[in-house]
């Protein structure tokens, strides 16, 4: 008999989806970064729910304050990908009997800090007893315009991202496997794990330009996120300016690791990956720069349904791999 361990997170989701009566003509299809309902007044209510679980999502050295804040970031990042400003948050907490009051205070402070960081607040929720710490967040917002989906990219569109990749997996290896790194490099890697940041201002700025054709949050890894847009939009990608952190290549050399795997197949970077119509590139870039962010042109969408990376004078196929619950151990 198949178990969750054999199925993996994505097949579990698909199995459950098949049992549901899906609403017709949803403004955002099932399985995109967010969910949405069109209201009678024409506005679109946008919702997102994601949870953080102690044993699978809290690495060594991450405090309860940082864990609670990260739970907020996880949800805000998906709203950011769609250019939706968060209006409020609901929090459901699963609390083990052994957790101390001091730790509960830190969870509360971390939740509040995360909400304030992104200009929103926690308006309610639920608490229950569990065997492991669970912090489940439901975020919501609204828009009068159609939401940019994963399926709108066209051949010739510019592929771009809001930051570099390859920092979180080295950080996890330092925290979990005790791998060494120079002090400054070590701090950068660990900060990427313990203090992730959602690109909310960048996402809001991009949405206002109307130049994006497809968007996704990259928390499942660069490679998997690219394949998600590719499948949804029925296109491929050629990446000729890889958005890889130089420190990752130095770290990989120190420990005889494959730097491309660290950059492509890690996850939890929370950058935005977008496709942009060529005529809109300049205004998209200026809009993001105007908010203090950056927008890196990394490639283009292609007719061929494959994802290729040009690196060191060779062409590399990017596999559809990324972090998946039940199939990976952290």
C-alpha positions as CSV (number, residue, x, y, z in Angstrom):
1,X,0.0,0.0,0.0
2,X,1.3,3.4,-0.9
3,X,2.0,5.8,1.9
4,X,2.6,9.5,2.2
5,X,6.4,8.8,2.2
6,X,6.0,7.1,-1.2
7,X,3.7,9.8,-2.7
8,X,5.4,13.0,-1.7
9,X,3.8,16.4,-1.1
10,X,2.8,17.2,-4.7
11,X,1.1,13.9,-5.3
12,X,-0.7,14.1,-2.0
13,X,-2.1,17.5,-3.0
14,X,-3.1,16.2,-6.4
15,X,-4.8,13.2,-4.8
16,X,-6.8,15.4,-2.5
17,X,-7.7,17.9,-5.3
18,X,-9.3,15.1,-7.3
19,X,-11.7,14.5,-4.4
20,X,-12.8,18.1,-4.3
21,X,-15.6,19.9,-6.1
22,X,-13.6,22.7,-7.6
23,X,-15.3,26.0,-8.2
24,X,-15.6,26.8,-12.0
25,X,-14.0,29.9,-13.4
26,X,-11.8,30.7,-10.4
27,X,-9.8,33.9,-10.9
28,X,-6.7,31.9,-9.8
29,X,-6.5,28.2,-10.7
30,X,-6.0,25.6,-8.1
31,X,-2.3,25.1,-7.4
32,X,-1.0,28.6,-8.1
33,X,0.8,30.7,-5.4
34,X,-2.4,32.0,-3.9
35,X,-6.1,31.3,-4.0
36,X,-8.8,33.8,-4.9
37,X,-12.6,34.4,-5.0
38,X,-14.3,36.9,-7.2
39,X,-16.7,39.0,-5.1
40,X,-20.0,40.3,-6.3
41,X,-18.7,43.9,-6.5
42,X,-16.0,42.7,-9.0
43,X,-13.1,42.8,-6.6
44,X,-11.0,39.7,-6.1
45,X,-10.3,38.4,-2.5
46,X,-6.9,36.8,-2.4
47,X,-5.9,34.2,0.2
48,X,-2.9,32.3,1.2
49,X,-2.3,29.6,3.8
50,X,1.1,28.0,4.7
51,X,2.4,26.3,7.9
52,X,5.7,25.9,9.6
53,X,6.3,22.7,11.5
54,X,9.1,22.4,14.2
55,X,10.8,19.2,13.2
56,X,10.8,19.8,9.4
57,X,11.1,23.6,9.2
58,X,13.1,24.8,12.1
59,X,16.9,24.2,11.6
60,X,19.4,24.2,14.5
61,X,20.1,27.7,15.9
62,X,16.8,29.2,14.7
63,X,15.1,30.8,17.7
64,X,11.3,30.7,18.3
65,X,11.2,34.4,17.4
66,X,12.9,33.7,14.1
67,X,10.7,30.7,13.4
68,X,7.5,32.7,14.0
69,X,8.7,35.5,11.8
70,X,9.6,33.0,9.1
71,X,6.1,31.6,9.2
72,X,4.9,35.1,8.3
73,X,7.5,35.5,5.5
74,X,6.4,32.3,3.9
75,X,2.9,33.6,3.4
76,X,3.8,37.2,2.5
77,X,6.1,35.9,-0.2
78,X,3.3,34.3,-2.1
79,X,1.2,37.4,-1.9
80,X,4.2,39.4,-3.1
81,X,4.5,37.1,-6.1
82,X,1.0,38.2,-7.1
83,X,1.5,41.9,-6.2
84,X,-1.1,41.7,-3.4
85,X,-0.8,43.9,-0.3
86,X,-1.6,41.9,2.9
87,X,-4.6,43.2,4.7
88,X,-4.5,40.9,7.7
89,X,-3.3,37.5,9.1
90,X,-4.9,34.7,11.0
91,X,-2.6,32.4,13.1
92,X,-3.3,28.9,14.2
93,X,-0.8,27.5,16.7
94,X,-0.2,23.9,17.6
95,X,1.6,24.0,21.0
96,X,3.4,21.0,22.6
97,X,2.8,20.6,26.4
98,X,6.5,20.9,27.1
99,X,7.0,24.4,25.6
100,X,7.8,27.1,28.1
101,X,6.0,30.4,28.6
102,X,9.2,32.2,27.7
103,X,9.2,30.4,24.3
104,X,5.5,31.2,23.8
105,X,6.3,34.9,24.4
106,X,9.1,34.7,21.8
107,X,6.7,33.1,19.3
108,X,4.2,36.0,19.9
109,X,6.9,38.6,19.5
110,X,8.2,37.0,16.3
111,X,4.7,36.9,14.8
112,X,4.1,40.5,15.6
113,X,7.5,41.5,14.3
114,X,6.9,39.7,11.0
115,X,3.4,41.2,10.6
116,X,4.7,44.8,11.3
117,X,7.7,44.3,8.9
118,X,5.2,43.9,6.0
119,X,2.7,46.5,7.1
120,X,0.0,44.2,8.3
121,X,-1.3,42.8,11.6
122,X,-2.6,39.6,13.2
123,X,-6.4,39.8,13.7
124,X,-7.2,36.3,15.2
125,X,-6.7,32.6,15.0
126,X,-6.7,29.4,17.0
127,X,-4.6,27.4,19.5
128,X,-4.5,23.7,20.1
129,X,-2.3,21.0,21.7
130,X,0.0,19.2,19.4
131,X,3.0,16.8,19.5
132,X,5.2,19.3,17.6
133,X,5.2,23.0,17.2
134,X,3.0,24.2,14.3
135,X,2.6,27.8,13.2
136,X,-0.1,28.0,10.5
137,X,-0.7,31.4,8.9
138,X,-3.6,32.5,6.7
139,X,-3.0,35.8,4.9
140,X,-5.4,37.7,2.8
141,X,-5.6,40.7,0.6
142,X,-7.7,42.1,-2.3
143,X,-7.3,43.5,-5.8
144,X,-9.5,45.1,-8.4
145,X,-7.4,43.8,-11.2
146,X,-6.9,40.3,-12.5
147,X,-4.1,38.4,-10.7
148,X,-0.9,37.6,-12.7
149,X,-0.7,33.8,-12.9
150,X,2.0,31.3,-13.6
151,X,0.5,30.5,-17.0
152,X,0.9,33.9,-18.9
153,X,4.4,33.7,-20.2
154,X,5.1,33.8,-24.0
155,X,8.1,33.0,-26.1
156,X,10.4,36.1,-26.2
157,X,9.4,37.3,-22.7
158,X,12.3,38.4,-20.5
159,X,12.9,36.1,-17.5
160,X,14.0,38.0,-14.4
161,X,14.3,37.6,-10.6
162,X,14.6,39.9,-7.6
163,X,17.8,38.4,-6.2
164,X,20.5,35.8,-6.2
165,X,20.2,32.1,-5.5
166,X,22.4,29.6,-3.7
167,X,22.7,31.0,-0.2
168,X,20.2,28.9,1.8
169,X,21.5,25.4,1.1
170,X,25.1,26.2,2.2
171,X,23.5,27.8,5.3
172,X,21.7,24.6,6.1
173,X,24.8,22.6,5.6
174,X,26.7,24.9,8.0
175,X,23.9,24.6,10.6
176,X,23.2,20.9,10.2
177,X,26.4,19.3,9.0
178,X,28.8,21.7,10.7
179,X,30.6,22.6,7.5
180,X,33.1,25.4,7.8
181,X,33.2,28.8,6.0
182,X,35.0,32.1,6.5
183,X,33.2,34.3,9.0
184,X,31.7,36.8,6.6
185,X,30.6,34.1,4.2
186,X,29.2,32.0,7.1
187,X,27.1,34.9,8.3
188,X,25.7,35.6,4.9
189,X,24.7,32.0,4.5
190,X,23.2,31.6,7.9
191,X,21.3,34.9,7.7
192,X,19.6,33.6,4.5
193,X,18.3,30.7,6.5
194,X,17.4,32.3,9.8
195,X,16.2,35.7,8.5
196,X,14.6,35.2,5.1
197,X,12.9,38.2,3.5
198,X,9.8,38.4,1.3
199,X,10.0,40.7,-1.7
200,X,6.7,42.5,-1.0
201,X,7.6,46.0,-2.2
202,X,9.1,44.6,-5.4
203,X,6.0,42.5,-6.0
204,X,3.7,45.4,-5.5
205,X,5.8,47.6,-7.7
206,X,5.8,45.1,-10.5
207,X,2.1,44.6,-10.4
208,X,1.5,48.3,-10.9
209,X,3.5,48.3,-14.1
210,X,1.3,45.7,-15.8
211,X,4.4,44.4,-17.5
212,X,4.6,41.0,-15.9
213,X,3.2,38.0,-17.8
214,X,3.8,35.3,-15.3
215,X,5.0,35.2,-11.6
216,X,6.0,32.8,-8.9
217,X,7.5,32.7,-5.5
218,X,10.8,30.7,-5.5
219,X,10.5,29.0,-2.1
220,X,10.6,25.5,-3.7
221,X,13.9,26.3,-5.4
222,X,14.9,28.1,-8.7
223,X,14.7,24.9,-10.8
224,X,11.3,23.8,-9.6
225,X,9.9,27.3,-9.9
226,X,11.1,27.7,-13.5
227,X,9.5,24.3,-14.4
228,X,6.2,25.4,-12.7
229,X,6.0,28.5,-15.0
230,X,7.1,26.4,-18.0
231,X,4.4,23.8,-17.5
232,X,1.7,26.3,-16.8
233,X,2.6,28.6,-19.7
234,X,3.6,25.8,-22.2
235,X,7.0,27.4,-22.9
236,X,10.6,26.8,-22.0
237,X,13.5,29.0,-20.8
238,X,17.1,29.7,-21.8
239,X,19.1,31.1,-18.9
240,X,22.2,32.9,-20.1
241,X,22.9,35.2,-17.0
242,X,22.5,32.8,-14.1
243,X,21.5,34.6,-10.8
244,X,24.0,32.7,-8.7
245,X,25.8,34.0,-5.6
246,X,29.6,34.0,-6.0
247,X,30.0,32.9,-2.4
248,X,28.3,29.7,-3.2
249,X,30.9,28.7,-5.8
250,X,33.6,29.5,-3.3
251,X,31.9,27.4,-0.6
252,X,31.3,24.5,-3.1
253,X,35.0,24.5,-4.0
254,X,36.0,24.4,-0.3
255,X,33.8,21.3,0.3
256,X,33.9,19.5,-3.1
257,X,30.3,20.2,-3.7
258,X,28.4,20.9,-7.0
259,X,27.7,24.7,-7.0
260,X,24.9,24.3,-9.6
261,X,23.0,22.0,-7.3
262,X,23.4,24.4,-4.4
263,X,22.0,27.2,-6.6
264,X,19.3,25.4,-8.5
265,X,17.8,22.8,-6.2
266,X,17.9,24.4,-2.7
267,X,14.8,26.3,-1.9
268,X,13.4,28.8,0.7
269,X,15.1,31.8,-1.0
270,X,11.8,33.7,-1.3
271,X,12.8,35.6,-4.4
272,X,10.3,36.4,-7.1
273,X,10.7,34.9,-10.5
274,X,8.8,36.8,-13.2
275,X,8.5,37.0,-17.0
276,X,8.1,40.4,-18.5
277,X,7.0,41.5,-21.9
278,X,10.1,43.0,-23.7
279,X,8.4,46.5,-24.2
280,X,7.8,46.6,-20.4
281,X,11.3,45.7,-19.2
282,X,12.5,49.3,-18.6
283,X,9.5,50.4,-16.6
284,X,9.5,47.1,-14.6
285,X,13.1,47.5,-13.7
286,X,12.7,51.2,-12.8
287,X,9.7,50.4,-10.7
288,X,11.6,47.8,-8.6
289,X,14.7,50.0,-8.3
290,X,12.4,52.8,-7.1
291,X,11.5,50.7,-4.1
292,X,15.1,49.9,-3.3
293,X,15.1,46.5,-4.8
294,X,16.7,44.9,-7.9
295,X,15.5,43.1,-10.9
296,X,18.0,40.9,-12.6
297,X,17.5,39.8,-16.3
298,X,18.6,36.2,-16.3
299,X,17.2,34.8,-19.6
300,X,14.2,34.5,-21.9
301,X,11.2,32.4,-22.6
302,X,11.5,30.0,-25.5
303,X,9.2,28.0,-27.8
304,X,10.9,24.8,-27.0
305,X,9.6,23.2,-23.8
306,X,12.9,22.7,-22.1
307,X,14.9,24.7,-19.6
308,X,18.5,25.2,-20.5
309,X,21.3,27.0,-18.6
310,X,24.3,28.4,-20.4
311,X,27.3,28.1,-18.0
312,X,31.0,27.9,-18.6
313,X,30.6,27.6,-22.3
314,X,28.3,24.6,-22.0
315,X,24.6,24.0,-22.1
316,X,23.0,22.3,-19.1
317,X,19.5,20.9,-18.8
318,X,17.8,22.0,-15.6
319,X,15.9,19.2,-14.1
320,X,12.4,19.5,-12.5
321,X,13.7,19.0,-8.9
322,X,13.3,21.0,-5.7
323,X,12.4,20.5,-2.0
324,X,9.4,18.3,-1.4
325,X,7.9,17.3,2.0
326,X,7.8,13.5,2.7
327,X,10.5,12.8,0.1
328,X,13.3,14.9,1.7
329,X,14.7,14.8,5.2
330,X,15.9,18.1,6.8
